[in-house]
Amino acid sequence: MVEVLEPGLRRIVAPNPSPMTLNGTCTYILGTGAVAVIDPGPADRGHIAAILAALAPRERISHILVTHAHLDHSPGARLLAEASGAKIHAFGPASAGRSPTMERLAATGLVGGGEGVDLAFAPDILIADGEEISGADWSVRALHTPGHFCNHLSFIWRNAVFTGDHVMGWSSTLISPPDGDLGDYFRSLEKLAMVNARIFYPGHGAPVTGTAARIAELAAHRRERTAQIAAHLQAGAASVTQLTERIYQEIPTALMPAASRNVFAHLIEMTITNHVSAAPEMRLDAVFSLA
């Protein structure tokens, strides 16, 4: 079902509900006539057909914009490109934008968790931070907002922002190294705060009003989690698994792997800032202690 969210903006939700995606991935159609499609979603031909069916007579897709290379956001882009002839625009492939710390972790064999990485993702056109992309009656400015994912972009349109998975209203986002980076996450929140947006359109869930308050809430949540981890380490050194079990005592078992990646992301940042040390070295099975 296609929904009109405001003049010039339509949304279709992909049929991929899950604990990580809520009701499914939000695909946005921007403009009229020659339109942009933001996040075609998973490799679901039924969803691609629904996107095409949502176009008015004589409308066509001129641009495909992808926020990031998770399997619930980007694989549908190639299917839609083949069906429409439009080019795929994104920051880069799945590893683009990784910090040196995350590159070192990836070199040890650590792979991302959560929604799954679209390792085959290959955009046709690369978008730089701050770049403007325009159609006949629409224009967006790209912001590189890593944190949830290293190649993550947000798109500013009419003082609204398509935030992908970086800011959502129903949940905080997963930060799963080496693709997710907590330090980048905080810096990207600050970047989004500077936009002073009237509304956020996220990759999952309802639009977010009260954007400044939501950013502040998410930042405070992460600072509280860091403080929780430090408090548990006061009692002695612990592994990621041990800390996760102590902190996340009420979540479903199926979500524990994602929770452990969030804890690991905090420990990495706490190590970078010299608050924590890892033995024998920084890795998922290390033992962590307060520095």
N, C-alpha and C positions, 0 to 999 in steps of 0.2 A: 504494500500500500504506500502510495506517495503522499507526503504531507507538505503543505505550503507553510513554512515557518514565518516568513515575512516576504514582502515583495522582492522577487529576484532570487529566492532561496527555497529549494525543495529538499526533502529528506526521505530516504528509503532505508529501512533497517534490514540488514541481512539476516537470514534465518539460521544464525549460529549462536543461540543463547548458551551461556555457560556461567559458572561462578566467576570466570575471569572477564566475560564480555557482557554480563547482564542480559538484556534482551537481544543483543546482537550488535554487530558493527554498524555504525551510522555512516551511510553514504550520502554525500551532499551534492546537489546539482545547483550550480551557481550561474545566474544570468538567464537570458532568453535568446533564442535564435541559435547562435554559436556558443554553446555552454561549456563550462568546466565541470568535471566530476572529481570530487575529493574523496579519496579512499574507496575504491571499488570493492574492497573487502576480500573475503576468501575466494578460493578457486571454485566457485559455485555457479554453474552455467544458468541455473534458474534465477539467481540474483542478478547476473549480467543481463538476462532477458528482461527482468523487471526494470532495470535502469533504462534500457533502451525503450521499453514500453511507456515509461514515464515522460518521454520527450513528446512535445507537441508536434503536430504536422509541420514538416519542413524544418524542424529543429535538428541540429547535429552537434556532436561532441567535438570541440576543437582542442581541448586540453584535458589531460588526466593528471591530477596532482595527488601525490602520495605522501602522507605524513611520516611513515616509517615502515621498516621491513619486517613486521611481524606477520605471521601466517593468517591472522584474522583481518589484516588491512591491505596487504600489497599483492598477493598472487592473482587476484581478480583483475589487476591492472593490465596484465598482458592479454588476458582473454578479451577485455573491453577494447584494448588497442587493436586487436585483430578484427573485432567486429565493427569498429567505428573508423579506423584509420588514424585516430588521434595519437599524438606522441605522449609518452609517460615522462612526467617531470618530477624530480625528487632531488634530495641532497646528494645521494650517491648510493652505492651498493650497501649491503648489510653491515659491513665493517667500517664504513666511512664515519669519521668523527670520533673514533676511539682515542682516549688519552693514552700516553705512554704507559701508565700503570696498567690500564686495561689491555693494552697490546701485550704486555709481558704476561699477564694472566692467561690471555688467549693462547699464547705460545706454549703454555704448560699443558694445554689440552682442555682447559675449562671452556665449556660451551654454555650459551644462554639457556635459561629455563622459561617458565611461564607459558606464554601463548605460542611459543615456537618461532624460530627465526626462518625467514624466507631467504635461504642462502643463494637461491637462483635469481634473486631480484637484481635487475639491470635496467635502470632508467635510460630512456633515450636522450634526455636533456637534463643536465645537472643544474640545480638552482643554488645560488650562493646566498649566504645570510644577507638579508636586507634587499634582495632583488625583487623587482616589480614584475608581475606577470599579468597581462591584460588581454581581454577579449573585447567584443564590440560594446557591451554595456556592463562590464564588470572588470575589476582590477583588484589584485591582492598583493600584499607585500609579505615575503617569506621571512620568518625568523627561525634561525637554527636554535632549537630548544632541546639539547641532549639532556639526559638524566634517566628517563624511562628507557630510552634507546638512543644509541650514539648518532644515528642518522636522522633523528626526529626533527621535523619541521612543524611549525605552526604558521597559519596564514591569517593575516589581518585584512578584513574587508569591512568597509563602512563602520569603523570603530568596533566591530565585532571580531572575535578571534576563533578560528577553528583550531582547537588545542590538541587534537589527536588524543593520545592517552596521557599527556603530561598533566592536565588538570581535568578532573571529572567531578561531578557533584555527588555521586552516589558512593564513591570509594576513593581512597588514596590509590596511587598507582604502584605497580610492581617495579622495583628496581633490582634487576638481576644481572650482576656482573658476569662476563666482561662487557655485555652490551649496555647495561645500566650502570650509572655512576652517580652516587649521592652528591658529590661536590658539584658536578654539572647540574644536577637536579635543582639545588639551591640557587645556583647562578641563573638558571633558566626561569625559575620562579620570579627572581628579581627583574629579569628582562621583560616578562609578561606583565609584571606590576607596573612597569614604566609606560605601558601602552594605555593604561587607565580605560580599559575596554568597557563598553556598555553591557556586553553579554559574551559568554563563551559557548561555542558549539563543540562539544566533546566527541570523541570517537565512540563512546558508549554512554547511553543514558540521556537524560533530559538536558536542555540548555541550562546554563548556570548564570543566574543573575547575582548581584552582589559580588562581583568578581574580586575586588580588593579584599573583602572579608574571607572569601574562599582561599585565596592565595595565602593570607596570613594564617588561616586555620591549618592548611597543609604544612606550612613551614613549622608551625608550632608542634604539630603532630610528630614530625621528624626529629625535632630537637628533644621532645619528650622521650622518644624511642632511644635516642642516643644516651640520654640520662639514665634510662632504665637499664640499658646494657652496662653502663659504667657502674651502676649500683650493684648489679649482680656480680660483676668482676671484682668488686670490693671484697667479696667472700673468697676469692681465689680464682686461679686460671680456669678457663672453660673453653670447650669447643663450640663451633657454630650450632651443632645439634643440641648440645646441652643448654645453651642459651635460648634457643628457639623453644624447646620444651618448657623452660621455666617462664618465658615471657608470654607465649601464645598457648594458654591453657584451656581456652574455650572455643577454639576454632575447629572446624571439621578436619579430620585426619587428611582428607584429600588436598587440603590447602597448606599442609605443613611444609611440603617442598618449596612452595613459593615464599612462605614466611621465612624459611631458612635463608633463602637468597636475599631477602630484605635485610635480615640480621647481618649477613656477610657484607652487604653493601655498606652498612653502618660501620662495621669493624674495619673495612678497608679505609674509609674516610678518617676514622679515629686513629688509624695507624699513620696515615699521611700527615695528620696534624699532630703527631707525636704524643697522643694520649694513650695509645695501646701499642703493644708489641706482639708479634706473631712468631711462634716457634714450631718447626725449625725455620720456616719462611712463610711468606704470604701465600696461602692456598686454602681451599675450601675445608680441608681436614686438619688445618693447623690448630694449635692451642693458643688462646689469646689471654693476655694478662695486662693489667694497667701498667703503663710505663712509669 
